Amino acid sequence: MEFFGEYDQGMVYGLSDPMPNLPELPGQVEVCPDADVAAERLLSDMRHQADCCVRAFGDFHLALPGDSSFGPVYRRLLVDPLFRMLPWRKTHLWMIDSYGDHEPASQLIGGWLHDHTDLPREQWHPFTDQEPEAFDRELRNNFAFREVGQDRLDFVLLPVREEGALPGAEIKAPGAVSTTDGLALGFGVLARARMQAIAGFGADHVAPVLTRIADGESLALVRPNPQEGVRLFYLDASLFAEDPAV
């Protein structure tokens, strides 16, 4: 079941300055004038996806990164009237990996979202000291009531890290995998996600990484190409504007 239609280049926020040269990325692209608008568009789509999945399946499975740069985005989920009504009591909250940028992801995600919403405790699934096989059983158990083919993550938020790093995507496994930084969602889980949302904003290294992807480099970030879902880039166009001082 598809919840997102095709996005076209007409769905671009008006830019006050001339449109910069943007990379041709392997997915649908939301071009926004700055990081705030890009975050708002991403969270709007997350909320829409949550509502659709709750209506269709009775729950919503969301996987997030624990990078500190997403703190403002998660805080906005809690305080912005546009998003704070996300159906938390019907949401299952997962992590894409154990560590975002060298801090336990569960501390950032759990501290912001589990501790300050009405998300039921049993629907918060932090990586612990489990073996991958034990975590795979947890995944399967929590998708047990969905039809075959619908037993997959509904929304995965992927960060543009330096070098396009995404440890779990390097390993072609159907479930969780062990990496040097702990457990992570493997290639198979990411590729089956109903929606991959790539946050192309928030740091200076984003533009160089996305430019390398547009030039054909197979960085880990884009290796798990969605099999039956959609990939959207939420692009801060100001990152690609030429420096007027140059």
Biotite code that builds the C-alpha atoms (Angstrom):
import biotite.structure as struc

atoms = struc.array([
    struc.Atom([0.000, 0.000, 0.000], chain_id="A", res_id=1, res_name="MET", atom_name="CA", element="C"),
    struc.Atom([1.440, 3.352, -1.007], chain_id="A", res_id=2, res_name="GLU", atom_name="CA", element="C"),
    struc.Atom([0.708, 6.430, 1.056], chain_id="A", res_id=3, res_name="PHE", atom_name="CA", element="C"),
    struc.Atom([2.889, 8.927, -0.798], chain_id="A", res_id=4, res_name="PHE", atom_name="CA", element="C"),
    struc.Atom([2.256, 9.950, -4.375], chain_id="A", res_id=5, res_name="GLY", atom_name="CA", element="C"),
    struc.Atom([4.908, 11.115, -6.761], chain_id="A", res_id=6, res_name="GLU", atom_name="CA", element="C"),
    struc.Atom([6.683, 14.308, -5.811], chain_id="A", res_id=7, res_name="TYR", atom_name="CA", element="C"),
    struc.Atom([7.607, 16.580, -8.690], chain_id="A", res_id=8, res_name="ASP", atom_name="CA", element="C"),
    struc.Atom([9.788, 19.618, -9.067], chain_id="A", res_id=9, res_name="GLN", atom_name="CA", element="C"),
    struc.Atom([6.724, 21.833, -8.884], chain_id="A", res_id=10, res_name="GLY", atom_name="CA", element="C"),
    struc.Atom([6.568, 21.052, -5.165], chain_id="A", res_id=11, res_name="MET", atom_name="CA", element="C"),
    struc.Atom([9.431, 23.412, -4.368], chain_id="A", res_id=12, res_name="VAL", atom_name="CA", element="C"),
    struc.Atom([9.304, 26.178, -1.801], chain_id="A", res_id=13, res_name="TYR", atom_name="CA", element="C"),
    struc.Atom([9.865, 29.638, -3.223], chain_id="A", res_id=14, res_name="GLY", atom_name="CA", element="C"),
    struc.Atom([13.428, 30.822, -2.789], chain_id="A", res_id=15, res_name="LEU", atom_name="CA", element="C"),
    struc.Atom([14.177, 34.501, -2.354], chain_id="A", res_id=16, res_name="SER", atom_name="CA", element="C"),
    struc.Atom([17.517, 34.111, -4.134], chain_id="A", res_id=17, res_name="ASP", atom_name="CA", element="C"),
    struc.Atom([18.112, 32.473, -7.526], chain_id="A", res_id=18, res_name="PRO", atom_name="CA", element="C"),
    struc.Atom([17.931, 28.691, -7.398], chain_id="A", res_id=19, res_name="MET", atom_name="CA", element="C"),
    struc.Atom([21.418, 27.250, -6.789], chain_id="A", res_id=20, res_name="PRO", atom_name="CA", element="C"),
    struc.Atom([22.754, 24.327, -8.753], chain_id="A", res_id=21, res_name="ASN", atom_name="CA", element="C"),
    struc.Atom([21.423, 21.281, -6.931], chain_id="A", res_id=22, res_name="LEU", atom_name="CA", element="C"),
    struc.Atom([22.661, 17.694, -7.220], chain_id="A", res_id=23, res_name="PRO", atom_name="CA", element="C"),
    struc.Atom([20.665, 15.037, -9.064], chain_id="A", res_id=24, res_name="GLU", atom_name="CA", element="C"),
    struc.Atom([19.887, 12.634, -6.243], chain_id="A", res_id=25, res_name="LEU", atom_name="CA", element="C"),
    struc.Atom([18.605, 9.014, -6.409], chain_id="A", res_id=26, res_name="PRO", atom_name="CA", element="C"),
    struc.Atom([15.127, 9.663, -5.084], chain_id="A", res_id=27, res_name="GLY", atom_name="CA", element="C"),
    struc.Atom([12.396, 12.230, -4.840], chain_id="A", res_id=28, res_name="GLN", atom_name="CA", element="C"),
    struc.Atom([13.519, 15.626, -3.582], chain_id="A", res_id=29, res_name="VAL", atom_name="CA", element="C"),
    struc.Atom([11.835, 18.316, -1.516], chain_id="A", res_id=30, res_name="GLU", atom_name="CA", element="C"),
    struc.Atom([13.800, 21.518, -2.133], chain_id="A", res_id=31, res_name="VAL", atom_name="CA", element="C"),
    struc.Atom([13.457, 24.003, 0.735], chain_id="A", res_id=32, res_name="CYS", atom_name="CA", element="C"),
    struc.Atom([15.039, 27.430, 1.248], chain_id="A", res_id=33, res_name="PRO", atom_name="CA", element="C"),
    struc.Atom([16.583, 26.630, 4.633], chain_id="A", res_id=34, res_name="ASP", atom_name="CA", element="C"),
    struc.Atom([16.929, 23.994, 7.328], chain_id="A", res_id=35, res_name="ALA", atom_name="CA", element="C"),
    struc.Atom([13.861, 25.118, 9.296], chain_id="A", res_id=36, res_name="ASP", atom_name="CA", element="C"),
    struc.Atom([11.555, 24.695, 6.316], chain_id="A", res_id=37, res_name="VAL", atom_name="CA", element="C"),
    struc.Atom([13.177, 21.370, 5.411], chain_id="A", res_id=38, res_name="ALA", atom_name="CA", element="C"),
    struc.Atom([12.589, 20.088, 8.962], chain_id="A", res_id=39, res_name="ALA", atom_name="CA", element="C"),
    struc.Atom([8.986, 21.301, 8.885], chain_id="A", res_id=40, res_name="GLU", atom_name="CA", element="C"),
    struc.Atom([8.322, 19.530, 5.588], chain_id="A", res_id=41, res_name="ARG", atom_name="CA", element="C"),
    struc.Atom([9.930, 16.319, 6.859], chain_id="A", res_id=42, res_name="LEU", atom_name="CA", element="C"),
    struc.Atom([7.918, 16.340, 10.088], chain_id="A", res_id=43, res_name="LEU", atom_name="CA", element="C"),
    struc.Atom([4.709, 17.108, 8.187], chain_id="A", res_id=44, res_name="SER", atom_name="CA", element="C"),
    struc.Atom([5.272, 14.021, 6.052], chain_id="A", res_id=45, res_name="ASP", atom_name="CA", element="C"),
    struc.Atom([6.112, 11.963, 9.145], chain_id="A", res_id=46, res_name="MET", atom_name="CA", element="C"),
    struc.Atom([2.842, 13.007, 10.765], chain_id="A", res_id=47, res_name="ARG", atom_name="CA", element="C"),
    struc.Atom([0.889, 12.214, 7.591], chain_id="A", res_id=48, res_name="HIS", atom_name="CA", element="C"),
    struc.Atom([2.550, 8.810, 7.301], chain_id="A", res_id=49, res_name="GLN", atom_name="CA", element="C"),
    struc.Atom([1.778, 8.073, 10.953], chain_id="A", res_id=50, res_name="ALA", atom_name="CA", element="C"),
    struc.Atom([-1.907, 8.892, 10.538], chain_id="A", res_id=51, res_name="ASP", atom_name="CA", element="C"),
    struc.Atom([-2.165, 6.792, 7.360], chain_id="A", res_id=52, res_name="CYS", atom_name="CA", element="C"),
    struc.Atom([-0.462, 3.771, 8.908], chain_id="A", res_id=53, res_name="CYS", atom_name="CA", element="C"),
    struc.Atom([-2.545, 3.899, 12.089], chain_id="A", res_id=54, res_name="VAL", atom_name="CA", element="C"),
    struc.Atom([-5.708, 3.933, 9.969], chain_id="A", res_id=55, res_name="ARG", atom_name="CA", element="C"),
    struc.Atom([-4.480, 1.084, 7.762], chain_id="A", res_id=56, res_name="ALA", atom_name="CA", element="C"),
    struc.Atom([-2.685, -1.168, 10.266], chain_id="A", res_id=57, res_name="PHE", atom_name="CA", element="C"),
    struc.Atom([-3.535, 0.095, 13.742], chain_id="A", res_id=58, res_name="GLY", atom_name="CA", element="C"),
    struc.Atom([0.051, 1.193, 14.488], chain_id="A", res_id=59, res_name="ASP", atom_name="CA", element="C"),
    struc.Atom([3.025, 3.154, 13.163], chain_id="A", res_id=60, res_name="PHE", atom_name="CA", element="C"),
    struc.Atom([6.638, 1.928, 13.201], chain_id="A", res_id=61, res_name="HIS", atom_name="CA", element="C"),
    struc.Atom([9.194, 4.743, 13.246], chain_id="A", res_id=62, res_name="LEU", atom_name="CA", element="C"),
    struc.Atom([13.012, 4.421, 13.270], chain_id="A", res_id=63, res_name="ALA", atom_name="CA", element="C"),
    struc.Atom([15.176, 7.423, 14.145], chain_id="A", res_id=64, res_name="LEU", atom_name="CA", element="C"),
    struc.Atom([18.872, 8.315, 14.458], chain_id="A", res_id=65, res_name="PRO", atom_name="CA", element="C"),
    struc.Atom([20.398, 9.375, 17.738], chain_id="A", res_id=66, res_name="GLY", atom_name="CA", element="C"),
    struc.Atom([22.629, 12.112, 16.310], chain_id="A", res_id=67, res_name="ASP", atom_name="CA", element="C"),
    struc.Atom([22.718, 15.222, 18.492], chain_id="A", res_id=68, res_name="SER", atom_name="CA", element="C"),
    struc.Atom([22.005, 17.393, 15.444], chain_id="A", res_id=69, res_name="SER", atom_name="CA", element="C"),
    struc.Atom([18.451, 15.991, 15.518], chain_id="A", res_id=70, res_name="PHE", atom_name="CA", element="C"),
    struc.Atom([17.767, 17.306, 19.007], chain_id="A", res_id=71, res_name="GLY", atom_name="CA", element="C"),
    struc.Atom([16.055, 20.465, 17.668], chain_id="A", res_id=72, res_name="PRO", atom_name="CA", element="C"),
    struc.Atom([13.969, 18.360, 15.256], chain_id="A", res_id=73, res_name="VAL", atom_name="CA", element="C"),
    struc.Atom([12.787, 16.052, 18.051], chain_id="A", res_id=74, res_name="TYR", atom_name="CA", element="C"),
    struc.Atom([12.098, 19.000, 20.336], chain_id="A", res_id=75, res_name="ARG", atom_name="CA", element="C"),
    struc.Atom([9.927, 20.466, 17.596], chain_id="A", res_id=76, res_name="ARG", atom_name="CA", element="C"),
    struc.Atom([7.913, 17.243, 17.531], chain_id="A", res_id=77, res_name="LEU", atom_name="CA", element="C"),
    struc.Atom([7.079, 17.902, 21.166], chain_id="A", res_id=78, res_name="LEU", atom_name="CA", element="C"),
    struc.Atom([6.254, 21.608, 21.135], chain_id="A", res_id=79, res_name="VAL", atom_name="CA", element="C"),
    struc.Atom([5.070, 22.571, 17.654], chain_id="A", res_id=80, res_name="ASP", atom_name="CA", element="C"),
    struc.Atom([1.232, 22.397, 17.472], chain_id="A", res_id=81, res_name="PRO", atom_name="CA", element="C"),
    struc.Atom([1.549, 21.068, 13.911], chain_id="A", res_id=82, res_name="LEU", atom_name="CA", element="C"),
    struc.Atom([3.245, 17.883, 15.090], chain_id="A", res_id=83, res_name="PHE", atom_name="CA", element="C"),
    struc.Atom([2.698, 17.255, 18.787], chain_id="A", res_id=84, res_name="ARG", atom_name="CA", element="C"),
    struc.Atom([-0.509, 15.325, 18.089], chain_id="A", res_id=85, res_name="MET", atom_name="CA", element="C"),
    struc.Atom([1.419, 12.533, 16.400], chain_id="A", res_id=86, res_name="LEU", atom_name="CA", element="C"),
    struc.Atom([-0.340, 9.312, 17.540], chain_id="A", res_id=87, res_name="PRO", atom_name="CA", element="C"),
    struc.Atom([2.300, 8.273, 20.067], chain_id="A", res_id=88, res_name="TRP", atom_name="CA", element="C"),
    struc.Atom([0.115, 5.691, 21.795], chain_id="A", res_id=89, res_name="ARG", atom_name="CA", element="C"),
    struc.Atom([-0.090, 3.818, 18.485], chain_id="A", res_id=90, res_name="LYS", atom_name="CA", element="C"),
    struc.Atom([3.592, 4.325, 17.620], chain_id="A", res_id=91, res_name="THR", atom_name="CA", element="C"),
    struc.Atom([6.503, 1.896, 17.959], chain_id="A", res_id=92, res_name="HIS", atom_name="CA", element="C"),
    struc.Atom([9.796, 3.765, 18.280], chain_id="A", res_id=93, res_name="LEU", atom_name="CA", element="C"),
    struc.Atom([13.011, 2.131, 17.033], chain_id="A", res_id=94, res_name="TRP", atom_name="CA", element="C"),
    struc.Atom([16.577, 3.333, 16.448], chain_id="A", res_id=95, res_name="MET", atom_name="CA", element="C"),
    struc.Atom([18.611, 2.977, 13.260], chain_id="A", res_id=96, res_name="ILE", atom_name="CA", element="C"),
    struc.Atom([21.781, 2.283, 15.267], chain_id="A", res_id=97, res_name="ASP", atom_name="CA", element="C"),
    struc.Atom([23.139, 2.312, 18.796], chain_id="A", res_id=98, res_name="SER", atom_name="CA", element="C"),
    struc.Atom([25.264, 5.413, 18.446], chain_id="A", res_id=99, res_name="TYR", atom_name="CA", element="C"),
    struc.Atom([24.573, 8.622, 16.561], chain_id="A", res_id=100, res_name="GLY", atom_name="CA", element="C"),
    struc.Atom([27.682, 10.739, 16.904], chain_id="A", res_id=101, res_name="ASP", atom_name="CA", element="C"),
    struc.Atom([29.566, 8.873, 19.620], chain_id="A", res_id=102, res_name="HIS", atom_name="CA", element="C"),
    struc.Atom([26.778, 9.091, 22.228], chain_id="A", res_id=103, res_name="GLU", atom_name="CA", element="C"),
    struc.Atom([24.207, 6.376, 22.985], chain_id="A", res_id=104, res_name="PRO", atom_name="CA", element="C"),
    struc.Atom([21.287, 6.990, 20.644], chain_id="A", res_id=105, res_name="ALA", atom_name="CA", element="C"),
    struc.Atom([18.825, 5.781, 23.264], chain_id="A", res_id=106, res_name="SER", atom_name="CA", element="C"),
    struc.Atom([19.753, 8.713, 25.500], chain_id="A", res_id=107, res_name="GLN", atom_name="CA", element="C"),
    struc.Atom([18.833, 11.325, 22.895], chain_id="A", res_id=108, res_name="LEU", atom_name="CA", element="C"),
    struc.Atom([15.798, 9.591, 21.395], chain_id="A", res_id=109, res_name="ILE", atom_name="CA", element="C"),
    struc.Atom([14.495, 8.192, 24.667], chain_id="A", res_id=110, res_name="GLY", atom_name="CA", element="C"),
    struc.Atom([15.194, 11.395, 26.565], chain_id="A", res_id=111, res_name="GLY", atom_name="CA", element="C"),
    struc.Atom([13.324, 13.578, 24.103], chain_id="A", res_id=112, res_name="TRP", atom_name="CA", element="C"),
    struc.Atom([10.525, 11.359, 22.835], chain_id="A", res_id=113, res_name="LEU", atom_name="CA", element="C"),
    struc.Atom([9.893, 8.436, 25.146], chain_id="A", res_id=114, res_name="HIS", atom_name="CA", element="C"),
    struc.Atom([10.201, 10.463, 28.336], chain_id="A", res_id=115, res_name="ASP", atom_name="CA", element="C"),
    struc.Atom([8.024, 13.365, 27.152], chain_id="A", res_id=116, res_name="HIS", atom_name="CA", element="C"),
    struc.Atom([5.206, 11.713, 25.193], chain_id="A", res_id=117, res_name="THR", atom_name="CA", element="C"),
    struc.Atom([2.530, 9.143, 26.022], chain_id="A", res_id=118, res_name="ASP", atom_name="CA", element="C"),
    struc.Atom([4.403, 6.465, 24.054], chain_id="A", res_id=119, res_name="LEU", atom_name="CA", element="C"),
    struc.Atom([3.797, 3.189, 25.943], chain_id="A", res_id=120, res_name="PRO", atom_name="CA", element="C"),
    struc.Atom([6.947, 1.789, 27.522], chain_id="A", res_id=121, res_name="ARG", atom_name="CA", element="C"),
    struc.Atom([6.614, -1.545, 25.710], chain_id="A", res_id=122, res_name="GLU", atom_name="CA", element="C"),
    struc.Atom([6.564, 0.296, 22.362], chain_id="A", res_id=123, res_name="GLN", atom_name="CA", element="C"),
    struc.Atom([9.992, 1.889, 22.879], chain_id="A", res_id=124, res_name="TRP", atom_name="CA", element="C"),
    struc.Atom([12.629, -0.488, 21.462], chain_id="A", res_id=125, res_name="HIS", atom_name="CA", element="C"),
    struc.Atom([16.128, 0.730, 22.342], chain_id="A", res_id=126, res_name="PRO", atom_name="CA", element="C"),
    struc.Atom([19.095, -1.436, 21.454], chain_id="A", res_id=127, res_name="PHE", atom_name="CA", element="C"),
    struc.Atom([20.415, -3.075, 24.598], chain_id="A", res_id=128, res_name="THR", atom_name="CA", element="C"),
    struc.Atom([23.123, -5.684, 25.020], chain_id="A", res_id=129, res_name="ASP", atom_name="CA", element="C"),
    struc.Atom([21.105, -8.152, 22.972], chain_id="A", res_id=130, res_name="GLN", atom_name="CA", element="C"),
    struc.Atom([22.518, -10.359, 20.281], chain_id="A", res_id=131, res_name="GLU", atom_name="CA", element="C"),
    struc.Atom([21.195, -9.505, 16.786], chain_id="A", res_id=132, res_name="PRO", atom_name="CA", element="C"),
    struc.Atom([19.071, -12.652, 16.799], chain_id="A", res_id=133, res_name="GLU", atom_name="CA", element="C"),
    struc.Atom([17.267, -11.566, 19.970], chain_id="A", res_id=134, res_name="ALA", atom_name="CA", element="C"),
    struc.Atom([16.522, -8.168, 18.518], chain_id="A", res_id=135, res_name="PHE", atom_name="CA", element="C"),
    struc.Atom([15.297, -9.788, 15.299], chain_id="A", res_id=136, res_name="ASP", atom_name="CA", element="C"),
    struc.Atom([12.775, -11.743, 17.369], chain_id="A", res_id=137, res_name="ARG", atom_name="CA", element="C"),
    struc.Atom([11.613, -8.470, 18.907], chain_id="A", res_id=138, res_name="GLU", atom_name="CA", element="C"),
    struc.Atom([11.115, -7.024, 15.426], chain_id="A", res_id=139, res_name="LEU", atom_name="CA", element="C"),
    struc.Atom([9.154, -10.079, 14.271], chain_id="A", res_id=140, res_name="ARG", atom_name="CA", element="C"),
    struc.Atom([7.002, -10.175, 17.413], chain_id="A", res_id=141, res_name="ASN", atom_name="CA", element="C"),
    struc.Atom([5.988, -6.557, 16.992], chain_id="A", res_id=142, res_name="ASN", atom_name="CA", element="C"),
    struc.Atom([4.985, -7.051, 13.355], chain_id="A", res_id=143, res_name="PHE", atom_name="CA", element="C"),
    struc.Atom([3.115, -10.282, 14.035], chain_id="A", res_id=144, res_name="ALA", atom_name="CA", element="C"),
    struc.Atom([-0.338, -8.756, 13.565], chain_id="A", res_id=145, res_name="PHE", atom_name="CA", element="C"),
    struc.Atom([0.401, -7.259, 10.148], chain_id="A", res_id=146, res_name="ARG", atom_name="CA", element="C"),
    struc.Atom([-0.143, -9.039, 6.855], chain_id="A", res_id=147, res_name="GLU", atom_name="CA", element="C"),
    struc.Atom([2.876, -10.470, 5.079], chain_id="A", res_id=148, res_name="VAL", atom_name="CA", element="C"),
    struc.Atom([4.383, -7.684, 2.991], chain_id="A", res_id=149, res_name="GLY", atom_name="CA", element="C"),
    struc.Atom([3.214, -4.995, 5.396], chain_id="A", res_id=150, res_name="GLN", atom_name="CA", element="C"),
    struc.Atom([5.499, -6.211, 8.196], chain_id="A", res_id=151, res_name="ASP", atom_name="CA", element="C"),
    struc.Atom([8.096, -3.495, 7.751], chain_id="A", res_id=152, res_name="ARG", atom_name="CA", element="C"),
    struc.Atom([9.103, -0.119, 9.119], chain_id="A", res_id=153, res_name="LEU", atom_name="CA", element="C"),
    struc.Atom([6.809, 2.702, 8.038], chain_id="A", res_id=154, res_name="ASP", atom_name="CA", element="C"),
    struc.Atom([9.204, 5.650, 8.310], chain_id="A", res_id=155, res_name="PHE", atom_name="CA", element="C"),
    struc.Atom([12.988, 5.641, 8.664], chain_id="A", res_id=156, res_name="VAL", atom_name="CA", element="C"),
    struc.Atom([14.821, 8.925, 9.177], chain_id="A", res_id=157, res_name="LEU", atom_name="CA", element="C"),
    struc.Atom([18.389, 8.760, 7.866], chain_id="A", res_id=158, res_name="LEU", atom_name="CA", element="C"),
    struc.Atom([21.056, 11.340, 8.753], chain_id="A", res_id=159, res_name="PRO", atom_name="CA", element="C"),
    struc.Atom([23.622, 12.639, 6.272], chain_id="A", res_id=160, res_name="VAL", atom_name="CA", element="C"),
    struc.Atom([26.738, 11.901, 8.304], chain_id="A", res_id=161, res_name="ARG", atom_name="CA", element="C"),
    struc.Atom([30.309, 12.627, 7.262], chain_id="A", res_id=162, res_name="GLU", atom_name="CA", element="C"),
    struc.Atom([31.400, 10.331, 4.424], chain_id="A", res_id=163, res_name="GLU", atom_name="CA", element="C"),
    struc.Atom([27.777, 9.208, 4.094], chain_id="A", res_id=164, res_name="GLY", atom_name="CA", element="C"),
    struc.Atom([28.335, 6.710, 6.896], chain_id="A", res_id=165, res_name="ALA", atom_name="CA", element="C"),
    struc.Atom([25.536, 4.356, 7.927], chain_id="A", res_id=166, res_name="LEU", atom_name="CA", element="C"),
    struc.Atom([27.042, 1.297, 9.655], chain_id="A", res_id=167, res_name="PRO", atom_name="CA", element="C"),
    struc.Atom([24.108, -1.085, 9.366], chain_id="A", res_id=168, res_name="GLY", atom_name="CA", element="C"),
    struc.Atom([23.662, -0.437, 5.656], chain_id="A", res_id=169, res_name="ALA", atom_name="CA", element="C"),
    struc.Atom([27.085, -1.931, 5.012], chain_id="A", res_id=170, res_name="GLU", atom_name="CA", element="C"),
    struc.Atom([25.875, -5.399, 6.026], chain_id="A", res_id=171, res_name="ILE", atom_name="CA", element="C"),
    struc.Atom([23.381, -7.256, 3.840], chain_id="A", res_id=172, res_name="LYS", atom_name="CA", element="C"),
    struc.Atom([21.406, -8.904, 6.600], chain_id="A", res_id=173, res_name="ALA", atom_name="CA", element="C"),
    struc.Atom([17.587, -9.101, 6.917], chain_id="A", res_id=174, res_name="PRO", atom_name="CA", element="C"),
    struc.Atom([17.498, -7.840, 10.492], chain_id="A", res_id=175, res_name="GLY", atom_name="CA", element="C"),
    struc.Atom([19.755, -6.295, 13.115], chain_id="A", res_id=176, res_name="ALA", atom_name="CA", element="C"),
    struc.Atom([23.537, -6.458, 12.746], chain_id="A", res_id=177, res_name="VAL", atom_name="CA", element="C"),
    struc.Atom([26.570, -5.977, 14.971], chain_id="A", res_id=178, res_name="SER", atom_name="CA", element="C"),
    struc.Atom([28.849, -3.073, 14.078], chain_id="A", res_id=179, res_name="THR", atom_name="CA", element="C"),
    struc.Atom([31.921, -1.605, 15.734], chain_id="A", res_id=180, res_name="THR", atom_name="CA", element="C"),
    struc.Atom([29.603, 0.826, 17.554], chain_id="A", res_id=181, res_name="ASP", atom_name="CA", element="C"),
    struc.Atom([26.990, -1.719, 18.618], chain_id="A", res_id=182, res_name="GLY", atom_name="CA", element="C"),
    struc.Atom([23.761, -3.001, 17.082], chain_id="A", res_id=183, res_name="LEU", atom_name="CA", element="C"),
    struc.Atom([22.183, -1.353, 14.044], chain_id="A", res_id=184, res_name="ALA", atom_name="CA", element="C"),
    struc.Atom([19.382, -1.990, 11.586], chain_id="A", res_id=185, res_name="LEU", atom_name="CA", element="C"),
    struc.Atom([20.863, -3.903, 8.681], chain_id="A", res_id=186, res_name="GLY", atom_name="CA", element="C"),
    struc.Atom([20.559, -3.462, 4.935], chain_id="A", res_id=187, res_name="PHE", atom_name="CA", element="C"),
    struc.Atom([17.441, -5.614, 4.642], chain_id="A", res_id=188, res_name="GLY", atom_name="CA", element="C"),
    struc.Atom([15.395, -3.676, 7.202], chain_id="A", res_id=189, res_name="VAL", atom_name="CA", element="C"),
    struc.Atom([16.342, -0.325, 5.679], chain_id="A", res_id=190, res_name="LEU", atom_name="CA", element="C"),
    struc.Atom([15.681, -1.445, 2.103], chain_id="A", res_id=191, res_name="ALA", atom_name="CA", element="C"),
    struc.Atom([12.207, -2.741, 3.003], chain_id="A", res_id=192, res_name="ARG", atom_name="CA", element="C"),
    struc.Atom([11.117, 0.457, 4.771], chain_id="A", res_id=193, res_name="ALA", atom_name="CA", element="C"),
    struc.Atom([7.944, 2.014, 3.475], chain_id="A", res_id=194, res_name="ARG", atom_name="CA", element="C"),
    struc.Atom([9.614, 5.428, 3.463], chain_id="A", res_id=195, res_name="MET", atom_name="CA", element="C"),
    struc.Atom([13.246, 6.512, 3.773], chain_id="A", res_id=196, res_name="GLN", atom_name="CA", element="C"),
    struc.Atom([13.522, 10.191, 4.676], chain_id="A", res_id=197, res_name="ALA", atom_name="CA", element="C"),
    struc.Atom([17.034, 11.592, 4.214], chain_id="A", res_id=198, res_name="ILE", atom_name="CA", element="C"),
    struc.Atom([17.615, 14.833, 6.118], chain_id="A", res_id=199, res_name="ALA", atom_name="CA", element="C"),
    struc.Atom([19.729, 16.969, 3.798], chain_id="A", res_id=200, res_name="GLY", atom_name="CA", element="C"),
    struc.Atom([20.178, 19.778, 6.296], chain_id="A", res_id=201, res_name="PHE", atom_name="CA", element="C"),
    struc.Atom([21.800, 20.624, 9.593], chain_id="A", res_id=202, res_name="GLY", atom_name="CA", element="C"),
    struc.Atom([25.547, 20.555, 8.937], chain_id="A", res_id=203, res_name="ALA", atom_name="CA", element="C"),
    struc.Atom([28.187, 21.890, 6.539], chain_id="A", res_id=204, res_name="ASP", atom_name="CA", element="C"),
    struc.Atom([29.256, 18.423, 5.398], chain_id="A", res_id=205, res_name="HIS", atom_name="CA", element="C"),
    struc.Atom([25.781, 17.637, 4.000], chain_id="A", res_id=206, res_name="VAL", atom_name="CA", element="C"),
    struc.Atom([26.324, 19.361, 0.636], chain_id="A", res_id=207, res_name="ALA", atom_name="CA", element="C"),
    struc.Atom([29.672, 17.623, -0.135], chain_id="A", res_id=208, res_name="PRO", atom_name="CA", element="C"),
    struc.Atom([28.263, 14.214, 0.793], chain_id="A", res_id=209, res_name="VAL", atom_name="CA", element="C"),
    struc.Atom([25.141, 14.628, -1.352], chain_id="A", res_id=210, res_name="LEU", atom_name="CA", element="C"),
    struc.Atom([27.237, 15.954, -4.222], chain_id="A", res_id=211, res_name="THR", atom_name="CA", element="C"),
    struc.Atom([29.388, 12.815, -4.079], chain_id="A", res_id=212, res_name="ARG", atom_name="CA", element="C"),
    struc.Atom([26.227, 10.682, -4.185], chain_id="A", res_id=213, res_name="ILE", atom_name="CA", element="C"),
    struc.Atom([24.975, 12.645, -7.197], chain_id="A", res_id=214, res_name="ALA", atom_name="CA", element="C"),
    struc.Atom([28.329, 12.001, -8.876], chain_id="A", res_id=215, res_name="ASP", atom_name="CA", element="C"),
    struc.Atom([27.706, 8.265, -8.580], chain_id="A", res_id=216, res_name="GLY", atom_name="CA", element="C"),
    struc.Atom([29.579, 7.261, -5.429], chain_id="A", res_id=217, res_name="GLU", atom_name="CA", element="C"),
    struc.Atom([27.918, 4.337, -3.688], chain_id="A", res_id=218, res_name="SER", atom_name="CA", element="C"),
    struc.Atom([28.055, 5.693, -0.158], chain_id="A", res_id=219, res_name="LEU", atom_name="CA", element="C"),
    struc.Atom([26.446, 3.628, 2.588], chain_id="A", res_id=220, res_name="ALA", atom_name="CA", element="C"),
    struc.Atom([23.646, 6.165, 3.040], chain_id="A", res_id=221, res_name="LEU", atom_name="CA", element="C"),
    struc.Atom([22.030, 5.259, -0.298], chain_id="A", res_id=222, res_name="VAL", atom_name="CA", element="C"),
    struc.Atom([23.005, 1.600, -0.705], chain_id="A", res_id=223, res_name="ARG", atom_name="CA", element="C"),
    struc.Atom([19.748, 0.227, 0.746], chain_id="A", res_id=224, res_name="PRO", atom_name="CA", element="C"),
    struc.Atom([17.628, 1.382, -2.182], chain_id="A", res_id=225, res_name="ASN", atom_name="CA", element="C"),
    struc.Atom([13.928, 1.067, -1.223], chain_id="A", res_id=226, res_name="PRO", atom_name="CA", element="C"),
    struc.Atom([12.490, -2.160, -2.609], chain_id="A", res_id=227, res_name="GLN", atom_name="CA", element="C"),
    struc.Atom([8.802, -1.316, -2.330], chain_id="A", res_id=228, res_name="GLU", atom_name="CA", element="C"),
    struc.Atom([8.864, 2.088, -0.720], chain_id="A", res_id=229, res_name="GLY", atom_name="CA", element="C"),
    struc.Atom([9.949, 5.617, -1.496], chain_id="A", res_id=230, res_name="VAL", atom_name="CA", element="C"),
    struc.Atom([13.077, 7.644, -0.738], chain_id="A", res_id=231, res_name="ARG", atom_name="CA", element="C"),
    struc.Atom([12.750, 11.390, -0.176], chain_id="A", res_id=232, res_name="LEU", atom_name="CA", element="C"),
    struc.Atom([15.534, 13.906, 0.322], chain_id="A", res_id=233, res_name="PHE", atom_name="CA", element="C"),
    struc.Atom([14.607, 17.019, 2.298], chain_id="A", res_id=234, res_name="TYR", atom_name="CA", element="C"),
    struc.Atom([17.116, 19.461, 0.902], chain_id="A", res_id=235, res_name="LEU", atom_name="CA", element="C"),
    struc.Atom([18.271, 22.755, 2.388], chain_id="A", res_id=236, res_name="ASP", atom_name="CA", element="C"),
    struc.Atom([18.993, 24.594, -0.862], chain_id="A", res_id=237, res_name="ALA", atom_name="CA", element="C"),
    struc.Atom([20.954, 27.305, 0.946], chain_id="A", res_id=238, res_name="SER", atom_name="CA", element="C"),
    struc.Atom([23.729, 24.764, 1.566], chain_id="A", res_id=239, res_name="LEU", atom_name="CA", element="C"),
    struc.Atom([24.348, 24.679, -2.188], chain_id="A", res_id=240, res_name="PHE", atom_name="CA", element="C"),
    struc.Atom([24.321, 28.427, -2.790], chain_id="A", res_id=241, res_name="ALA", atom_name="CA", element="C"),
    struc.Atom([27.610, 29.880, -3.920], chain_id="A", res_id=242, res_name="GLU", atom_name="CA", element="C"),
    struc.Atom([29.475, 31.937, -1.364], chain_id="A", res_id=243, res_name="ASP", atom_name="CA", element="C"),
    struc.Atom([29.099, 35.516, -2.579], chain_id="A", res_id=244, res_name="PRO", atom_name="CA", element="C"),
    struc.Atom([32.512, 36.363, -1.157], chain_id="A", res_id=245, res_name="ALA", atom_name="CA", element="C"),
    struc.Atom([34.221, 33.893, -3.497], chain_id="A", res_id=246, res_name="VAL", atom_name="CA", element="C"),
])
